[in-house]
Structures are given as C-alpha cells and as structure tokens.
C-alpha cells in the first residue's frame, strides 16, 4: 500500500513540473500564478517643471492641479486624466495611463482644474475632437479688470510617447517637461534722495497686451485688440526712523519711531510674455494725469539678460523667469531719472534714453 502511494505522488509531481514551462509562457514576468491577470500595457508619466531660472524641478511645490489630454498618432482625442489632490506634492508622483501599444501625443496643463482657475479650455476636448482644435483662453472677468486680478498660475507641457508591446509586468516610463505661462511683475518707485513716496499719487498700467489666448502648442493667438492690464495690488513699503533720523529695524522700534513710505509699489499678474510684444509700462501722476514714465516692458525686462544670460534666447529667458522686480528712481519732482533701473536685484545703468522710445 505504501509503495502504491509513493508511485501516485511521484506521478502527480512529475506532471506538474512538466507543465510548468507552458504556464510561465502565459505570464508577464516568468512567474507561475494560479490566477493570471493580463499583461499591463501603458505608460507612467513623471511631470517636471525645471524650465525656470534655477534649472531645478519645482513641479511638486508649484502645480496644485493637473489635466492631461491624450491623443493618438492621428492627433485624435483618446482620453482625459486629472489629478487635484495632494498626491501632486509627492516627489514620487506618477500618472499611470493604461493604453494600447502605439504612438500618443500628450498635452498637460497645470492650474486648470483647481477651484478658481483663471483660464479655460475652448472647446473642452472630447470624443471626435482633434488636438489642433484645442485653445486655452483667459477668463473674461480677468481681461482688462481694474483693479487687476491675480491670475491662478498656468503651466503647460507636451510630449510624444510610444507605448510598446508589453514584455513585462511594468509600465513604460516617460518624463513630461512643463513651463509656466503666467508672470508677476512688481514695479517699485523710489525717490533718489530717499524722501517719502506714496502709491496713491500714481496710476499704473501695462498697455498693448494681447496675450490672452493660446493654441494647442502654447503659442499666443492674438485677438487683434490690445487691452490694458492693471495692478492686482498696490501699496507702500515703509521704513522706521528714530528721533535722530536714523533708519532702524522693526525689532528696535519703539512707540516714538517715525514711519515713512520709502517705496511705492504695484504688482501686475500677466499671461505669457513674448519677445516681440508691443506692451508698455505706463505710470502717470494721479492728480494731474501727466506721464511719469512710459517704457517698452519687454525691452526693459530683457535688460538683465544682456548681463548674465547673454547666450540665452530672449524668449527662453522670458519663459523661465516668472517673477520680475523692477525699481525706477524719481527726482524730488516725481520725474523719472532714466539712466538707472534695478531689475531682479541687478543694477542697470544706461547711457542713452533711446531705449525707451
């Protein structure tokens, strides 16, 4: 009886071993499973925002919501994926797309799926739509608003990927680079002699703006009508002085300290700046309406590139730098001294005023 049992057991084990190679051929990683899932086919996308002046990935600290449109090799719409949770703050975040093998075109947008976006899709991609029909437009309540509106940051990226035939139980990985399409321009006015100054004495505007719509490739689509952009905030930067007129720190100030505004500021929130834009920064006297200064904005911002980033194309520089700080100096009569400005902390001295025409 024991001999018969050993023979039967040996036969069963031998049959299982003989069948094992056939089972492993139907699995994705060579392992043997009782219940086999189909091999995964798709891609895991990592998003990177390092198109900035630090050349460092700031996606996880800057992008708070994400929309991804998927188009096939014929640029036909396939699907939309979104992420609006804190998962975007995780540096290990990846968006998984289950796709059949083939070529796909991906368009990514940050800032469009949040609670208060400043831009919208027109039209919203859907079944039957083509990639080149997609446009992104600023919300009408943000265009020409006075006072201006602080835009919700907008990010854009595109990538063409190929999903291969599945060979293992892993997704293909890809990195999708993004850039920022919104900018903040902070303008400060100071008296060269240090006398107090108030933002209430000035009116600020950026004129000639026509950068409110983008095509699917992130190019500006001019509307053919220039619109003024107004500050979303303005005010004064104060300093404190002791009874002898010496500048003191806040921690050292007492109740007798004198507070005086030493700089007037205005901040503009604007859409993508482009190198040949005819935009001008206009500042006038609030009481009289007389102009204080009028400068070509883009030419002014590009002054810094000529000192440190001479080899960088102008458009790349404008796209990488999303925060601008510009200081203009006035004389005691509120006339602009047009031989010196400060841009992002760099002093630019000029020998000619022809630049501002």
C-alpha positions, 0 to 999 in steps of 0.5 A: 500500500505504501509503495502504491502511494509513493508511485501516485505522488511521484506521478502527480509531481512529475506532471506538474513540473512538466507543465510548468514551462507552458504556464510561465509562457502565459505570464508577464514576468516568468512567474507561475500564478494560479490566477493570471491577470493580463499583461499591463500595457501603458505608460507612467508619466513623471511631470517636471517643471525645471524650465525656470531660472534655477534649472531645478524641478519645482513641479511638486511645490508649484502645480496644485492641479493637473489635466492631461489630454491624450491623443493618438498618432492621428492627433485624435482625442483618446482620453482625459486624466486629472489629478487635484489632490495632494498626491501632486506634492509627492516627489514620487508622483506618477500618472499611470495611463493604461493604453494600447501599444502605439504612438500618443501625443500628450498635452498637460496643463497645470492650474486648470482644474483647481477651484478658481482657475483663471483660464479655460479650455475652448472647446473642452476636448472630447470624443471626435475632437482633434488636438489642433482644435484645442485653445486655452483662453483667459477668463473674461472677468480677468481681461482688462479688470481694474483693479487687476486680478491675480491670475491662478498660475498656468503651466503647460507641457507636451510630449510624444510617447510610444507605448510598446508591446508589453514584455513585462509586468511594468509600465513604460516610463516617460518624463513630461517637461512643463513651463509656466505661462503666467508672470508677476511683475512688481514695479517699485518707485523710489525717490533718489534722495530717499524722501517719502513716496506714496502709491496713491499719487500714481496710476499704473498700467501695462498697455498693448497686451494681447496675450490672452489666448493660446493654441494647442502648442502654447503659442499666443493667438492674438485677438487683434485688440490690445487691452490694458492690464492693471495692478492686482495690488498696490501699496507702500513699503515703509521704513522706521526712523528714530528721533535722530533720523536714523533708519532702524529695524522693526525689532528696535522700534519703539512707540516714538519711531517715525514711519515713512513710505520709502517705496511705492509699489504695484504688482501686475499678474500677466499671461505669457510674455513674448519677445516681440510684444508691443506692451508698455509700462505706463505710470502717470501722476494721479492728480494731474494725469501727466506721464511719469514714465512710459517704457517698452516692458519687454525691452526693459525686462530683457535688460538683465539678460544682456548681463548674465544670460547673454547666450540665452534666447530672449524668449527662453529667458522670458519663459523661465523667469516668472517673477520680475522686480523692477525699481525706477528712481524719481527726482524730488519732482516725481520725474523719472531719472532714466539712466538707472533701473534695478531689475531682479536685484541687478543694477542697470545703468544706461547711457542713452534714453533711446531705449525707451522710445 
